[in-house]
Amino acid sequence: MRGYAPSSAPTEVEAYRARHLAQDVHALVNAVTQDGPTAGVLHALVAHDWGGAIAWHVAALQPNLLQRLVILNAPHAGTFLRDLYQSSAQQAASAYMNFLIRPDAAQLLEADDFRRLWGFFESSPSHGSWLTEAVRDRYRASWQGGLEGPLNYYRASPLKPPTAAQMTGSPPELPASMRHISLPTLVIWGMDDHALLPGLLDGLGNDVPDLRVVRLAGASHWLVHERPEEISGWIQAFIRP
């Protein structure tokens, strides 16, 4: 994804709007499906966190690019927008986003060998089993490539905890074209995610009728690190032709 080392990282926040990121996915699909009867169509798109946010967007607006969608702990825009306005728990859980959009966020996150960033990982009860020095070195190398790009995802996104003034008005509405997912979709969710609460799954079937949800008790936002073999099994079973 753009912004994350070693990918290119445009400096303008505008470059991280959803429409540009969706174009990146379109280009990727074209690059990896050049030949055969399904050229230009990806069998399955599997995505987590910000990747998942963009995958939801692509699946809603360009469903012809994909045959199946797999999402790991990334909220659908409809339920996320709902809970940002209606759930005090989700508002509190998302408050960190207001820190990440600060102009000095990168400098603060880089301080003391990325101490604040390690804190996000160490909130996982099982981090001692997977956050090895080798894994830390891989993350450290990526972060040293620059943090402004990843932070620009938060700055560009319209989905953030509302201000007090915004709370007094009517919440914004998403058109059905941006919510409805016609593709067969698998959502795998770590139920102990402290930032993206399980309530974001409630009502998801209204916009995603062909939906299967796997709820992983004891797994957090970092479920890919925590339960790699189990998650791989769920994905393989879902996308297998």
MDAnalysis code that builds the backbone (N, CA, C; Angstrom):
import MDAnalysis as mda
import numpy as np

u = mda.Universe.empty(723, n_residues=241, atom_resindex=np.repeat(np.arange(241), 3), trajectory=True)
u.add_TopologyAttr("name", ["N", "CA", "C"] * 241)
u.add_TopologyAttr("resid", np.arange(1, 242))
u.add_TopologyAttr("resname", ["MET", "ARG", "GLY", "TYR", "ALA", "PRO", "SER", "SER", "ALA", "PRO", "THR", "GLU", "VAL", "GLU", "ALA", "TYR", "ARG", "ALA", "ARG", "HIS", "LEU", "ALA", "GLN", "ASP", "VAL", "HIS", "ALA", "LEU", "VAL", "ASN", "ALA", "VAL", "THR", "GLN", "ASP", "GLY", "PRO", "THR", "ALA", "GLY", "VAL", "LEU", "HIS", "ALA", "LEU", "VAL", "ALA", "HIS", "ASP", "TRP", "GLY", "GLY", "ALA", "ILE", "ALA", "TRP", "HIS", "VAL", "ALA", "ALA", "LEU", "GLN", "PRO", "ASN", "LEU", "LEU", "GLN", "ARG", "LEU", "VAL", "ILE", "LEU", "ASN", "ALA", "PRO", "HIS", "ALA", "GLY", "THR", "PHE", "LEU", "ARG", "ASP", "LEU", "TYR", "GLN", "SER", "SER", "ALA", "GLN", "GLN", "ALA", "ALA", "SER", "ALA", "TYR", "MET", "ASN", "PHE", "LEU", "ILE", "ARG", "PRO", "ASP", "ALA", "ALA", "GLN", "LEU", "LEU", "GLU", "ALA", "ASP", "ASP", "PHE", "ARG", "ARG", "LEU", "TRP", "GLY", "PHE", "PHE", "GLU", "SER", "SER", "PRO", "SER", "HIS", "GLY", "SER", "TRP", "LEU", "THR", "GLU", "ALA", "VAL", "ARG", "ASP", "ARG", "TYR", "ARG", "ALA", "SER", "TRP", "GLN", "GLY", "GLY", "LEU", "GLU", "GLY", "PRO", "LEU", "ASN", "TYR", "TYR", "ARG", "ALA", "SER", "PRO", "LEU", "LYS", "PRO", "PRO", "THR", "ALA", "ALA", "GLN", "MET", "THR", "GLY", "SER", "PRO", "PRO", "GLU", "LEU", "PRO", "ALA", "SER", "MET", "ARG", "HIS", "ILE", "SER", "LEU", "PRO", "THR", "LEU", "VAL", "ILE", "TRP", "GLY", "MET", "ASP", "ASP", "HIS", "ALA", "LEU", "LEU", "PRO", "GLY", "LEU", "LEU", "ASP", "GLY", "LEU", "GLY", "ASN", "ASP", "VAL", "PRO", "ASP", "LEU", "ARG", "VAL", "VAL", "ARG", "LEU", "ALA", "GLY", "ALA", "SER", "HIS", "TRP", "LEU", "VAL", "HIS", "GLU", "ARG", "PRO", "GLU", "GLU", "ILE", "SER", "GLY", "TRP", "ILE", "GLN", "ALA", "PHE", "ILE", "ARG", "PRO"])
u.atoms.positions = np.array([
    [0.842, -1.193, 0.000],
    [0.000, 0.000, 0.000],
    [0.877, 1.243, 0.000],
    [0.430, 2.261, -0.754],
    [1.209, 3.491, -0.797],
    [1.369, 4.069, 0.615],
    [2.502, 4.707, 0.822],
    [2.757, 5.321, 2.119],
    [3.545, 4.455, 3.068],
    [3.450, 3.132, 2.912],
    [4.147, 2.210, 3.797],
    [5.451, 1.770, 3.135],
    [6.564, 1.987, 3.823],
    [7.855, 1.590, 3.267],
    [7.861, 0.099, 2.967],
    [8.451, -0.283, 1.808],
    [9.206, 0.529, 0.852],
    [8.385, 1.049, -0.324],
    [7.049, 1.109, -0.213],
    [6.247, 1.680, -1.285],
    [6.497, 3.180, -1.384],
    [6.087, 3.756, -2.506],
    [6.185, 5.210, -2.646],
    [5.244, 5.874, -1.651],
    [5.605, 7.061, -1.208],
    [4.839, 7.746, -0.170],
    [4.611, 9.196, -0.565],
    [3.536, 9.502, -1.282],
    [3.231, 10.895, -1.608],
    [3.127, 11.729, -0.333],
    [3.509, 12.977, -0.427],
    [3.499, 13.833, 0.764],
    [2.145, 14.488, 1.000],
    [1.316, 14.618, -0.035],
    [0.041, 15.310, 0.110],
    [-1.009, 14.389, 0.726],
    [-1.750, 14.908, 1.690],
    [-2.818, 14.128, 2.316],
    [-3.844, 13.695, 1.275],
    [-4.122, 14.546, 0.320],
    [-5.101, 14.242, -0.727],
    [-4.793, 12.934, -1.439],
    [-3.514, 12.588, -1.534],
    [-3.106, 11.371, -2.247],
    [-3.560, 10.103, -1.537],
    [-4.081, 10.224, -0.328],
    [-4.501, 9.062, 0.457],
    [-6.023, 8.965, 0.568],
    [-6.732, 9.730, -0.267],
    [-8.183, 9.589, -0.319],
    [-8.534, 8.221, -0.906],
    [-9.722, 7.741, -0.543],
    [-10.114, 6.379, -0.920],
    [-10.094, 6.167, -2.425],
    [-10.457, 7.181, -3.197],
    [-10.528, 6.968, -4.644],
    [-9.148, 6.667, -5.231],
    [-8.100, 7.285, -4.681],
    [-6.751, 7.016, -5.177],
    [-6.276, 5.627, -4.746],
    [-6.590, 5.257, -3.517],
    [-6.183, 3.951, -3.017],
    [-6.903, 2.832, -3.762],
    [-8.166, 3.088, -4.125],
    [-8.904, 2.105, -4.916],
    [-8.281, 1.944, -6.300],
    [-7.782, 3.030, -6.861],
    [-7.101, 2.940, -8.154],
    [-5.840, 2.083, -8.047],
    [-5.165, 2.168, -6.910],
    [-3.994, 1.309, -6.693],
    [-4.383, -0.160, -6.748],
    [-5.509, -0.498, -6.105],
    [-5.963, -1.889, -6.105],
    [-6.330, -2.321, -7.528],
    [-6.997, -1.437, -8.251],
    [-7.350, -1.734, -9.641],
    [-6.106, -2.037, -10.458],
    [-5.075, -1.208, -10.295],
    [-3.817, -1.428, -11.021],
    [-3.165, -2.745, -10.609],
    [-3.243, -3.069, -9.318],
    [-2.673, -4.324, -8.836],
    [-3.391, -5.517, -9.447],
    [-4.716, -5.458, -9.475],
    [-5.491, -6.548, -10.062],
    [-5.095, -6.745, -11.523],
    [-4.977, -5.662, -12.251],
    [-4.585, -5.766, -13.661],
    [-3.183, -6.360, -13.808],
    [-2.306, -6.021, -12.876],
    [-0.916, -6.484, -12.974],
    [-0.779, -7.971, -12.701],
    [-1.622, -8.514, -11.833],
    [-1.454, -9.922, -11.439],
    [-2.420, -10.854, -12.153],
    [-3.312, -10.300, -12.995],
    [-4.288, -11.147, -13.701],
    [-4.275, -10.808, -15.185],
    [-3.123, -10.803, -15.774],
    [-2.988, -10.343, -17.152],
    [-3.464, -11.363, -18.173],
    [-3.395, -12.636, -17.853],
    [-3.673, -13.674, -18.846],
    [-4.840, -14.552, -18.411],
    [-5.390, -15.264, -19.369],
    [-6.407, -16.251, -19.070],
    [-7.811, -15.702, -19.166],
    [-8.799, -16.586, -18.964],
    [-10.205, -16.184, -19.119],
    [-10.693, -15.205, -18.068],
    [-9.992, -15.116, -16.952],
    [-10.411, -14.186, -15.890],
    [-9.455, -13.004, -15.776],
    [-8.834, -12.620, -16.868],
    [-7.942, -11.454, -16.845],
    [-8.714, -10.237, -16.366],
    [-8.081, -9.507, -15.466],
    [-8.717, -8.319, -14.917],
    [-9.638, -8.572, -13.755],
    [-9.724, -9.832, -13.301],
    [-10.593, -10.172, -12.168],
    [-9.789, -10.984, -11.167],
    [-9.747, -10.522, -9.930],
    [-9.019, -11.210, -8.872],
    [-9.934, -12.236, -8.214],
    [-9.422, -13.454, -8.006],
    [-10.253, -14.486, -7.376],
    [-10.672, -14.071, -5.974],
    [-9.744, -13.522, -5.209],
    [-10.085, -13.097, -3.844],
    [-9.144, -11.984, -3.411],
    [-9.698, -11.032, -2.702],
    [-8.917, -9.964, -2.081],
    [-8.993, -10.155, -0.575],
    [-7.837, -10.307, 0.059],
    [-7.745, -10.536, 1.503],
    [-7.068, -9.330, 2.119],
    [-7.686, -8.727, 3.135],
    [-7.147, -7.455, 3.634],
    [-7.447, -7.273, 5.115],
    [-6.546, -6.548, 5.788],
    [-6.622, -6.302, 7.229],
    [-6.467, -4.808, 7.500],
    [-7.187, -4.298, 8.483],
    [-7.040, -2.927, 8.968],
    [-7.227, -1.923, 7.829],
    [-6.256, -1.027, 7.580],
    [-6.437, -0.047, 6.511],
    [-6.580, -0.729, 5.157],
    [-5.893, -1.832, 4.954],
    [-6.107, -2.582, 3.725],
    [-7.559, -3.012, 3.609],
    [-8.139, -3.420, 4.737],
    [-9.540, -3.813, 4.743],
    [-10.474, -2.660, 4.433],
    [-10.167, -1.483, 4.944],
    [-11.001, -0.313, 4.660],
    [-11.062, -0.045, 3.164],
    [-9.902, -0.156, 2.503],
    [-9.875, 0.063, 1.062],
    [-10.544, -1.093, 0.327],
    [-10.377, -2.305, 0.829],
    [-11.013, -3.460, 0.193],
    [-12.533, -3.349, 0.235],
    [-13.099, -2.905, 1.356],
    [-14.544, -2.675, 1.426],
    [-14.962, -1.678, 0.342],
    [-14.189, -0.613, 0.205],
    [-14.501, 0.441, -0.763],
    [-14.478, -0.117, -2.188],
    [-13.450, -0.879, -2.514],
    [-13.334, -1.454, -3.849],
    [-14.485, -2.427, -4.111],
    [-14.796, -3.254, -3.135],
    [-15.856, -4.252, -3.318],
    [-17.217, -3.602, -3.544],
    [-17.437, -2.450, -2.913],
    [-18.716, -1.755, -3.074],
    [-18.812, -1.070, -4.430],
    [-17.748, -0.395, -4.846],
    [-17.811, 0.450, -6.034],
    [-17.268, -0.205, -7.297],
    [-16.430, -1.236, -7.153],
    [-15.879, -1.926, -8.319],
    [-15.956, -3.450, -8.134],
    [-17.140, -3.971, -7.874],
    [-17.256, -5.413, -7.589],
    [-16.834, -6.287, -8.759],
    [-16.806, -5.736, -9.963],
    [-16.402, -6.520, -11.129],
    [-14.924, -6.892, -11.097],
    [-14.143, -6.281, -10.195],
    [-12.719, -6.590, -10.097],
    [-12.447, -7.849, -9.293],
    [-13.423, -8.291, -8.494],
    [-13.196, -9.363, -7.526],
    [-14.267, -10.438, -7.652],
    [-13.910, -11.634, -7.166],
    [-14.894, -12.708, -7.042],
    [-15.270, -12.964, -5.587],
    [-14.330, -12.726, -4.666],
    [-14.582, -12.944, -3.245],
    [-13.815, -11.912, -2.427],
    [-14.301, -11.681, -1.231],
    [-13.692, -10.693, -0.343],
    [-13.481, -11.308, 1.034],
    [-12.289, -11.109, 1.584],
    [-11.977, -11.572, 2.946],
    [-11.467, -10.371, 3.742],
    [-12.100, -10.108, 4.869],
    [-11.771, -8.959, 5.707],
    [-11.366, -9.438, 7.090],
    [-10.256, -8.898, 7.598],
    [-9.798, -9.200, 8.954],
    [-9.741, -7.906, 9.755],
    [-10.600, -7.811, 10.750],
    [-10.635, -6.675, 11.679],
    [-10.458, -5.338, 10.976],
    [-11.378, -5.089, 10.057],
    [-11.475, -3.791, 9.393],
    [-12.964, -3.477, 9.272],
    [-13.424, -2.390, 9.838],
    [-14.864, -2.144, 9.883],
    [-15.433, -1.705, 8.540],
    [-16.612, -2.176, 8.251],
    [-17.395, -1.674, 7.126],
    [-17.760, -0.222, 7.422],
    [-17.700, 0.628, 6.409],
    [-17.908, 2.058, 6.634],
    [-19.274, 2.352, 7.255],
    [-20.281, 1.582, 6.883],
    [-21.616, 1.837, 7.412],
    [-21.717, 1.608, 8.907],
    [-21.228, 0.464, 9.394],
    [-21.317, 0.191, 10.828],
    [-20.323, 1.047, 11.611],
    [-19.180, 1.377, 10.996],
    [-18.211, 2.222, 11.691],
    [-18.776, 3.627, 11.877],
    [-19.351, 4.194, 10.830],
    [-19.953, 5.521, 10.935],
    [-21.075, 5.525, 11.968],
    [-21.898, 4.485, 11.952],
    [-22.986, 4.370, 12.931],
    [-22.449, 4.396, 14.354],
    [-21.442, 3.560, 14.635],
    [-20.962, 3.445, 16.007],
    [-20.113, 4.634, 16.435],
    [-19.480, 5.314, 15.494],
    [-18.753, 6.530, 15.858],
    [-19.708, 7.599, 16.395],
    [-20.957, 7.546, 15.965],
    [-21.946, 8.523, 16.426],
    [-22.841, 7.988, 17.538],
    [-23.041, 6.673, 17.598],
    [-24.031, 6.138, 18.510],
    [-23.465, 5.335, 19.673],
    [-22.199, 4.950, 19.606],
    [-21.611, 4.106, 20.642],
    [-20.519, 4.870, 21.381],
    [-20.751, 5.171, 22.642],
    [-19.723, 5.861, 23.426],
    [-18.493, 4.984, 23.594],
    [-18.694, 3.659, 23.634],
    [-17.553, 2.746, 23.762],
    [-16.666, 2.823, 22.533],
    [-17.283, 2.830, 21.329],
    [-16.480, 2.904, 20.108],
    [-15.846, 4.290, 19.953],
    [-16.533, 5.325, 20.386],
    [-15.946, 6.666, 20.354],
    [-14.673, 6.701, 21.192],
    [-14.735, 6.113, 22.377],
    [-13.557, 6.088, 23.246],
    [-12.459, 5.217, 22.641],
    [-12.862, 4.083, 22.055],
    [-11.873, 3.178, 21.475],
    [-11.172, 3.802, 20.274],
    [-11.853, 4.716, 19.579],
    [-11.286, 5.351, 18.389],
    [-10.617, 6.684, 18.687],
    [-10.584, 7.083, 19.933],
    [-10.035, 8.403, 20.271],
    [-8.574, 8.542, 19.854],
    [-7.847, 7.440, 19.779],
    [-6.435, 7.501, 19.387],
    [-6.261, 8.112, 18.003],
    [-7.298, 8.038, 17.163],
    [-7.196, 8.591, 15.820],
    [-6.954, 10.094, 15.856],
    [-7.493, 10.752, 16.856],
    [-7.284, 12.198, 16.972],
    [-5.842, 12.531, 17.336],
    [-5.141, 11.601, 17.972],
    [-3.705, 11.779, 18.218],
    [-2.914, 11.580, 16.935],
    [-3.303, 10.570, 16.146],
    [-2.530, 10.228, 14.956],
    [-2.632, 11.265, 13.844],
    [-3.618, 12.169, 13.901],
    [-3.722, 13.207, 12.879],
    [-2.998, 14.490, 13.291],
    [-2.402, 14.509, 14.469],
    [-1.656, 15.694, 14.893],
    [-0.447, 15.911, 13.981],
    [-0.072, 17.156, 13.732],
    [1.084, 17.406, 12.858],
    [2.395, 16.884, 13.424],
    [2.456, 16.720, 14.743],
    [3.690, 16.222, 15.355],
    [3.613, 14.739, 15.690],
    [2.614, 14.027, 15.153],
    [2.413, 12.623, 15.520],
    [3.623, 11.768, 15.152],
    [4.181, 11.960, 13.965],
    [5.315, 11.130, 13.549],
    [6.494, 11.310, 14.493],
    [6.779, 12.553, 14.855],
    [7.898, 12.820, 15.761],
    [7.671, 12.149, 17.113],
    [6.450, 12.227, 17.612],
    [6.154, 11.621, 18.913],
    [6.223, 10.093, 18.838],
    [5.780, 9.515, 17.738],
    [5.799, 8.060, 17.601],
    [7.215, 7.520, 17.411],
    [8.088, 8.315, 16.812],
    [9.466, 7.879, 16.595],
    [10.298, 7.923, 17.875],
    [9.861, 8.684, 18.870],
    [10.661, 8.909, 20.071],
    [10.895, 7.614, 20.847],
    [12.069, 7.534, 21.446],
    [12.417, 6.429, 22.351],
    [12.211, 5.080, 21.675],
    [12.785, 4.934, 20.476],
    [12.702, 3.686, 19.714],
    [11.256, 3.240, 19.510],
    [10.397, 4.189, 19.098],
    [9.006, 3.897, 18.757],
    [8.218, 3.347, 19.950],
    [8.482, 3.880, 21.110],
    [7.865, 3.351, 22.332],
    [6.342, 3.309, 22.237],
    [5.721, 4.378, 21.734],
    [4.261, 4.409, 21.654],
    [3.725, 3.346, 20.686],
    [4.438, 3.138, 19.585],
    [3.974, 2.133, 18.624],
    [4.056, 0.726, 19.201],
    [5.126, 0.445, 19.934],
    [5.203, -0.879, 20.562],
    [4.032, -1.080, 21.521],
    [3.564, -0.003, 22.114],
    [2.446, -0.109, 23.044],
    [1.185, -0.648, 22.389],
    [0.968, -0.304, 21.117],
    [-0.191, -0.842, 20.407],
    [-0.113, -2.365, 20.328],
    [1.071, -2.892, 20.035],
    [1.242, -4.332, 19.933],
    [1.181, -4.997, 21.302],
    [1.784, -4.355, 22.280],
    [1.876, -4.960, 23.604],
    [0.545, -4.979, 24.327],
    [-0.484, -4.345, 23.742],
    [-1.826, -4.452, 24.323],
    [-2.419, -5.838, 24.081],
    [-1.816, -6.593, 23.157],
    [-2.238, -7.976, 22.927],
    [-1.742, -8.850, 24.063],
    [-2.634, -9.564, 24.752],
    [-2.192, -10.400, 25.882],
    [-1.159, -11.446, 25.493],
    [-1.179, -11.882, 24.236],
    [-0.266, -12.946, 23.810],
    [0.965, -12.409, 23.096],
    [1.235, -11.108, 23.199],
    [2.317, -10.541, 22.387],
    [3.671, -11.178, 22.710],
    [3.823, -11.682, 23.933],
    [5.097, -12.295, 24.293],
    [5.437, -13.511, 23.469],
    [4.413, -14.143, 22.867],
    [4.648, -15.360, 22.092],
    [4.969, -15.075, 20.630],
    [4.654, -13.880, 20.138],
    [4.890, -13.606, 18.717],
    [5.697, -12.338, 18.447],
    [5.730, -11.412, 19.399],
    [6.469, -10.166, 19.173],
    [7.936, -10.386, 19.542],
    [8.588, -11.210, 18.733],
    [9.983, -11.548, 18.961],
    [10.887, -10.413, 18.506],
    [12.166, -10.521, 18.818],
    [13.099, -9.486, 18.373],
    [13.185, -9.439, 16.854],
    [13.057, -10.586, 16.212],
    [13.087, -10.613, 14.752],
    [11.886, -9.868, 14.167],
    [10.713, -10.060, 14.757],
    [9.514, -9.357, 14.292],
    [9.645, -7.864, 14.577],
    [10.160, -7.543, 15.744],
    [10.369, -6.124, 16.067],
    [11.304, -5.468, 15.055],
    [12.348, -6.176, 14.670],
    [13.299, -5.609, 13.719],
    [12.635, -5.341, 12.367],
    [11.731, -6.213, 11.958],
    [11.039, -6.009, 10.680],
    [10.136, -4.783, 10.747],
    [9.403, -4.645, 11.846],
    [8.565, -3.453, 11.998],
    [9.421, -2.194, 12.110],
    [10.478, -2.282, 12.878],
    [11.352, -1.123, 13.062],
    [11.916, -0.652, 11.723],
    [12.320, -1.602, 10.879],
    [12.870, -1.244, 9.575],
    [11.822, -0.536, 8.721],
    [10.577, -0.990, 8.803],
    [9.515, -0.341, 8.035],
    [9.246, 1.061, 8.567],
    [9.147, 1.200, 9.880],
    [8.867, 2.510, 10.469],
    [9.987, 3.505, 10.201],
    [11.201, 3.016, 10.160],
    [12.316, 3.910, 9.873],
    [12.255, 4.442, 8.447],
    [11.472, 3.776, 7.597],
    [11.269, 4.266, 6.247],
    [10.337, 5.451, 6.165],
    [9.712, 5.809, 7.280],
    [8.851, 6.984, 7.317],
    [7.462, 6.673, 7.833],
    [6.954, 7.552, 8.701],
    [5.631, 7.365, 9.292],
    [4.576, 8.308, 8.733],
    [4.990, 9.338, 8.015],
    [4.011, 10.311, 7.536],
    [3.014, 9.677, 6.575],
    [3.479, 8.758, 5.738],
    [2.559, 8.091, 4.823],
    [1.457, 7.340, 5.549],
    [1.787, 6.423, 6.460],
    [0.734, 5.743, 7.219],
    [-0.178, 6.694, 7.983],
    [0.381, 7.759, 8.543],
    [-0.446, 8.715, 9.285],
    [-1.401, 9.467, 8.368],
    [-1.018, 9.621, 7.104],
    [-1.885, 10.332, 6.171],
    [-3.171, 9.571, 5.884],
    [-3.183, 8.260, 6.120],
    [-4.440, 7.524, 5.992],
    [-5.469, 8.071, 6.984],
    [-5.044, 8.333, 8.203],
    [-5.945, 8.877, 9.218],
    [-6.339, 10.306, 8.886],
    [-5.392, 11.091, 8.408],
    [-5.678, 12.485, 8.081],
    [-6.653, 12.601, 6.925],
    [-6.563, 11.675, 5.978],
    [-7.417, 11.749, 4.792],
    [-8.803, 11.166, 5.019],
    [-8.952, 10.329, 6.016],
    [-10.219, 9.630, 6.208],
    [-11.291, 10.543, 6.807],
    [-12.511, 10.492, 6.270],
    [-13.611, 11.247, 6.888],
    [-14.188, 10.542, 8.106],
    [-13.789, 9.294, 8.338],
    [-14.334, 8.511, 9.444],
    [-13.428, 8.631, 10.658],
    [-13.782, 9.566, 11.522],
    [-13.058, 9.783, 12.782],
    [-14.080, 10.097, 13.864],
    [-13.699, 9.956, 15.141],
    [-14.644, 10.304, 16.199],
    [-15.151, 11.725, 16.018],
    [-16.474, 11.934, 16.063],
    [-17.021, 13.273, 15.824],
    [-16.683, 14.244, 16.940],
    [-16.586, 15.512, 16.576],
    [-16.389, 16.563, 17.568],
    [-17.702, 16.821, 18.295],
    [-17.635, 17.599, 19.372],
    [-18.846, 17.929, 20.118],
    [-19.852, 18.647, 19.224],
    [-19.371, 19.527, 18.351],
    [-20.262, 20.253, 17.451],
    [-20.934, 19.298, 16.463],
    [-20.170, 18.329, 15.980],
    [-20.744, 17.369, 15.033],
    [-21.783, 16.476, 15.695],
    [-21.615, 16.208, 16.976],
    [-22.545, 15.349, 17.682],
    [-23.923, 15.974, 17.827],
    [-24.014, 17.307, 17.762],
    [-25.299, 17.979, 17.947],
    [-26.155, 17.940, 16.691],
    [-25.553, 17.652, 15.544],
    [-26.305, 17.581, 14.302],
    [-26.613, 16.153, 13.922],
    [-27.216, 15.996, 12.764],
    [-27.533, 14.660, 12.271],
    [-26.266, 13.999, 11.740],
    [-26.069, 12.731, 12.018],
    [-24.874, 12.056, 11.495],
    [-24.938, 11.973, 9.981],
    [-23.799, 12.027, 9.334],
    [-23.801, 11.901, 7.871],
    [-24.291, 10.523, 7.446],
    [-24.818, 10.454, 6.237],
    [-25.322, 9.190, 5.716],
    [-24.503, 8.769, 4.512],
    [-24.250, 7.472, 4.424],
    [-23.578, 6.920, 3.268],
    [-24.616, 6.430, 2.275],
    [-24.441, 6.749, 0.993],
    [-25.386, 6.205, 0.009],
    [-25.269, 4.700, -0.076],
    [-26.343, 4.071, -0.490],
    [-26.371, 2.608, -0.576],
    [-25.266, 2.078, -1.477],
    [-24.910, 2.841, -2.507],
    [-23.874, 2.387, -3.434],
    [-22.515, 2.234, -2.763],
    [-22.291, 2.942, -1.653],
    [-21.029, 2.847, -0.932],
    [-21.088, 1.835, 0.202],
    [-22.285, 1.308, 0.467],
    [-22.446, 0.369, 1.566],
    [-22.644, -1.067, 1.097],
    [-23.361, -1.240, 0.026],
    [-23.780, -2.585, -0.372],
    [-22.621, -3.367, -0.974],
    [-22.430, -4.591, -0.477],
    [-21.406, -5.504, -0.972],
    [-22.117, -6.724, -1.541],
    [-21.997, -6.934, -2.843],
    [-22.692, -8.039, -3.491],
    [-21.863, -9.317, -3.521],
    [-20.575, -9.227, -3.209],
    [-19.678, -10.375, -3.312],
    [-19.816, -11.317, -2.123],
    [-19.556, -12.613, -2.306],
    [-19.399, -13.498, -1.149],
    [-18.268, -12.968, -0.273],
    [-18.558, -12.796, 1.016],
    [-17.619, -12.118, 1.903],
    [-17.418, -12.914, 3.187],
    [-16.151, -13.078, 3.552],
    [-15.787, -13.682, 4.825],
    [-15.170, -12.601, 5.703],
    [-15.678, -12.449, 6.910],
    [-15.107, -11.529, 7.882],
    [-14.589, -12.350, 9.058],
    [-13.308, -12.203, 9.351],
    [-12.687, -12.857, 10.505],
    [-12.357, -11.772, 11.509],
    [-12.832, -11.926, 12.745],
    [-12.730, -10.841, 13.715],
    [-12.147, -11.326, 15.030],
    [-11.046, -10.700, 15.443],
    [-10.520, -10.922, 16.774],
    [-11.376, -10.181, 17.781],
    [-12.041, -10.905, 18.647],
    [-13.062, -10.305, 19.511],
    [-12.478, -9.461, 20.639],
    [-11.163, -9.549, 20.850],
    [-10.527, -8.742, 21.894],
    [-9.805, -7.533, 21.313],
    [-10.220, -7.084, 20.144],
    [-9.667, -5.877, 19.535],
    [-10.101, -4.673, 20.378],
    [-9.125, -3.936, 20.937],
    [-9.447, -2.808, 21.817],
    [-9.807, -1.549, 21.047],
    [-9.446, -1.475, 19.761],
    [-9.719, -0.282, 18.963],
    [-10.977, -0.425, 18.111],
    [-11.218, -1.617, 17.607],
    [-12.374, -1.889, 16.756],
    [-13.224, -2.938, 17.456],
    [-14.282, -2.499, 18.086],
    [-15.047, -3.345, 18.992],
    [-15.977, -4.284, 18.229],
    [-16.338, -5.410, 18.834],
    [-17.186, -6.393, 18.153],
    [-18.542, -5.859, 17.729],
    [-19.003, -4.783, 18.361],
    [-20.280, -4.195, 17.959],
    [-20.301, -3.755, 16.507],
    [-19.135, -3.575, 15.916],
    [-19.064, -3.195, 14.505],
    [-19.570, -4.300, 13.581],
    [-19.708, -5.505, 14.099],
    [-20.264, -6.608, 13.315],
    [-21.788, -6.597, 13.313],
    [-22.397, -5.918, 14.274],
    [-23.851, -5.919, 14.399],
    [-24.488, -5.242, 13.187],
    [-25.437, -5.929, 12.584],
    [-26.148, -5.367, 11.440],
    [-25.378, -5.405, 10.141],
    [-24.202, -6.012, 10.131],
    [-23.385, -6.015, 8.922],
    [-24.086, -6.733, 7.772],
    [-24.867, -7.751, 8.092],
    [-25.566, -8.493, 7.058],
    [-26.573, -7.669, 6.282],
    [-26.987, -6.532, 6.821],
    [-27.919, -5.682, 6.095],
    [-27.305, -5.137, 4.808],
    [-26.006, -4.880, 4.849],
    [-25.309, -4.353, 3.677],
    [-24.486, -5.407, 2.953],
    [-24.265, -6.543, 3.607],
    [-23.453, -7.615, 3.019],
    [-24.259, -8.910, 3.111],
    [-25.196, -9.115, 2.202],
    [-26.110, -10.261, 2.351],
    [-25.441, -11.622, 2.233],
    [-24.383, -11.735, 1.427],
    [-23.683, -13.024, 1.270],
    [-22.477, -13.013, 2.205],
    [-22.754, -13.165, 3.492],
    [-21.754, -12.914, 4.541],
    [-21.553, -14.136, 5.420],
    [-20.284, -14.398, 5.715],
    [-19.918, -15.372, 6.740],
    [-18.987, -14.678, 7.721],
    [-19.266, -14.804, 9.002],
    [-18.461, -14.154, 10.036],
    [-17.857, -15.222, 10.939],
    [-16.542, -15.130, 11.156],
    [-15.832, -16.001, 12.096],
    [-15.362, -15.125, 13.246],
    [-15.862, -15.391, 14.429],
    [-15.485, -14.625, 15.614],
    [-14.444, -15.420, 16.405],
    [-13.256, -14.828, 16.581],
    [-12.171, -15.516, 17.267],
    [-12.039, -14.989, 18.694],
    [-12.550, -15.753, 19.644],
    [-12.425, -15.378, 21.050],
    [-10.955, -15.427, 21.454],
    [-10.539, -14.456, 22.236],
    [-9.162, -14.418, 22.719],
    [-8.167, -13.830, 21.745],
    [-8.605, -13.476, 20.536],
    [-7.717, -12.863, 19.546],
    [-7.957, -11.357, 19.536],
    [-6.910, -10.600, 19.248],
    [-6.998, -9.144, 19.263],
    [-6.917, -8.603, 17.837],
    [-6.618, -7.323, 17.719],
    [-6.443, -6.713, 16.403],
    [-5.298, -7.366, 15.639],
    [-4.356, -7.942, 16.360],
    [-3.171, -8.546, 15.733],
    [-3.368, -10.041, 15.515],
    [-4.581, -10.415, 15.140],
    [-4.939, -11.830, 14.995],
    [-4.072, -12.558, 13.971],
    [-3.543, -11.856, 12.970],
    [-2.695, -12.521, 11.981],
    [-1.417, -13.033, 12.634],
    [-0.891, -12.291, 13.581],
    [0.274, -12.737, 14.329],
    [-0.105, -13.828, 15.344],
    [-1.262, -13.655, 15.952],
    [-1.645, -14.529, 17.063],
    [-2.116, -15.914, 16.616],
    [-2.869, -15.978, 15.520],
    [-3.497, -17.242, 15.109],
    [-3.279, -17.493, 13.610],
    [-2.053, -17.456, 13.138],
    [-1.823, -17.518, 11.690],
    [-2.342, -18.786, 11.033],
    [-2.128, -19.946, 11.650],
    [-2.538, -21.199, 11.009],
    [-4.055, -21.323, 10.966],
    [-4.717, -20.934, 12.043],
    [-6.175, -21.008, 12.070],
    [-6.785, -20.064, 11.033],
    [-6.254, -18.841, 10.966],
    [-6.779, -17.871, 10.005],
    [-6.537, -18.336, 8.580],
    [-5.348, -18.867, 8.318],
    [-5.051, -19.391, 6.994],
    [-6.038, -20.482, 6.606],
    [-6.405, -21.323, 7.561],
    [-7.358, -22.387, 7.280],
    [-8.727, -21.856, 6.899],
    [-9.215, -20.854, 7.627],
    [-10.505, -20.259, 7.306],
    [-10.481, -19.626, 5.920],
    [-9.390, -18.927, 5.610],
    [-9.298, -18.258, 4.313],
    [-9.230, -19.271, 3.181],
    [-8.392, -20.301, 3.351],
    [-8.251, -21.299, 2.297],
    [-9.582, -22.001, 2.025],
    [-10.315, -22.321, 3.068],
    [-11.595, -22.997, 2.877],
    [-12.592, -22.113, 2.145],
    [-12.517, -20.811, 2.376],
    [-13.461, -19.886, 1.776],
    [-13.141, -19.580, 0.316],
    [-11.861, -19.436, 0.004],
    [-11.508, -19.009, -1.357],
    [-11.211, -20.169, -2.291],
    [-11.170, -21.394, -1.758],
    [-10.835, -22.543, -2.600],
    [-11.871, -22.708, -3.697],
    [-11.452, -22.768, -4.963],
    [-12.418, -22.895, -6.074],
    [-13.237, -24.182, -5.956],
])
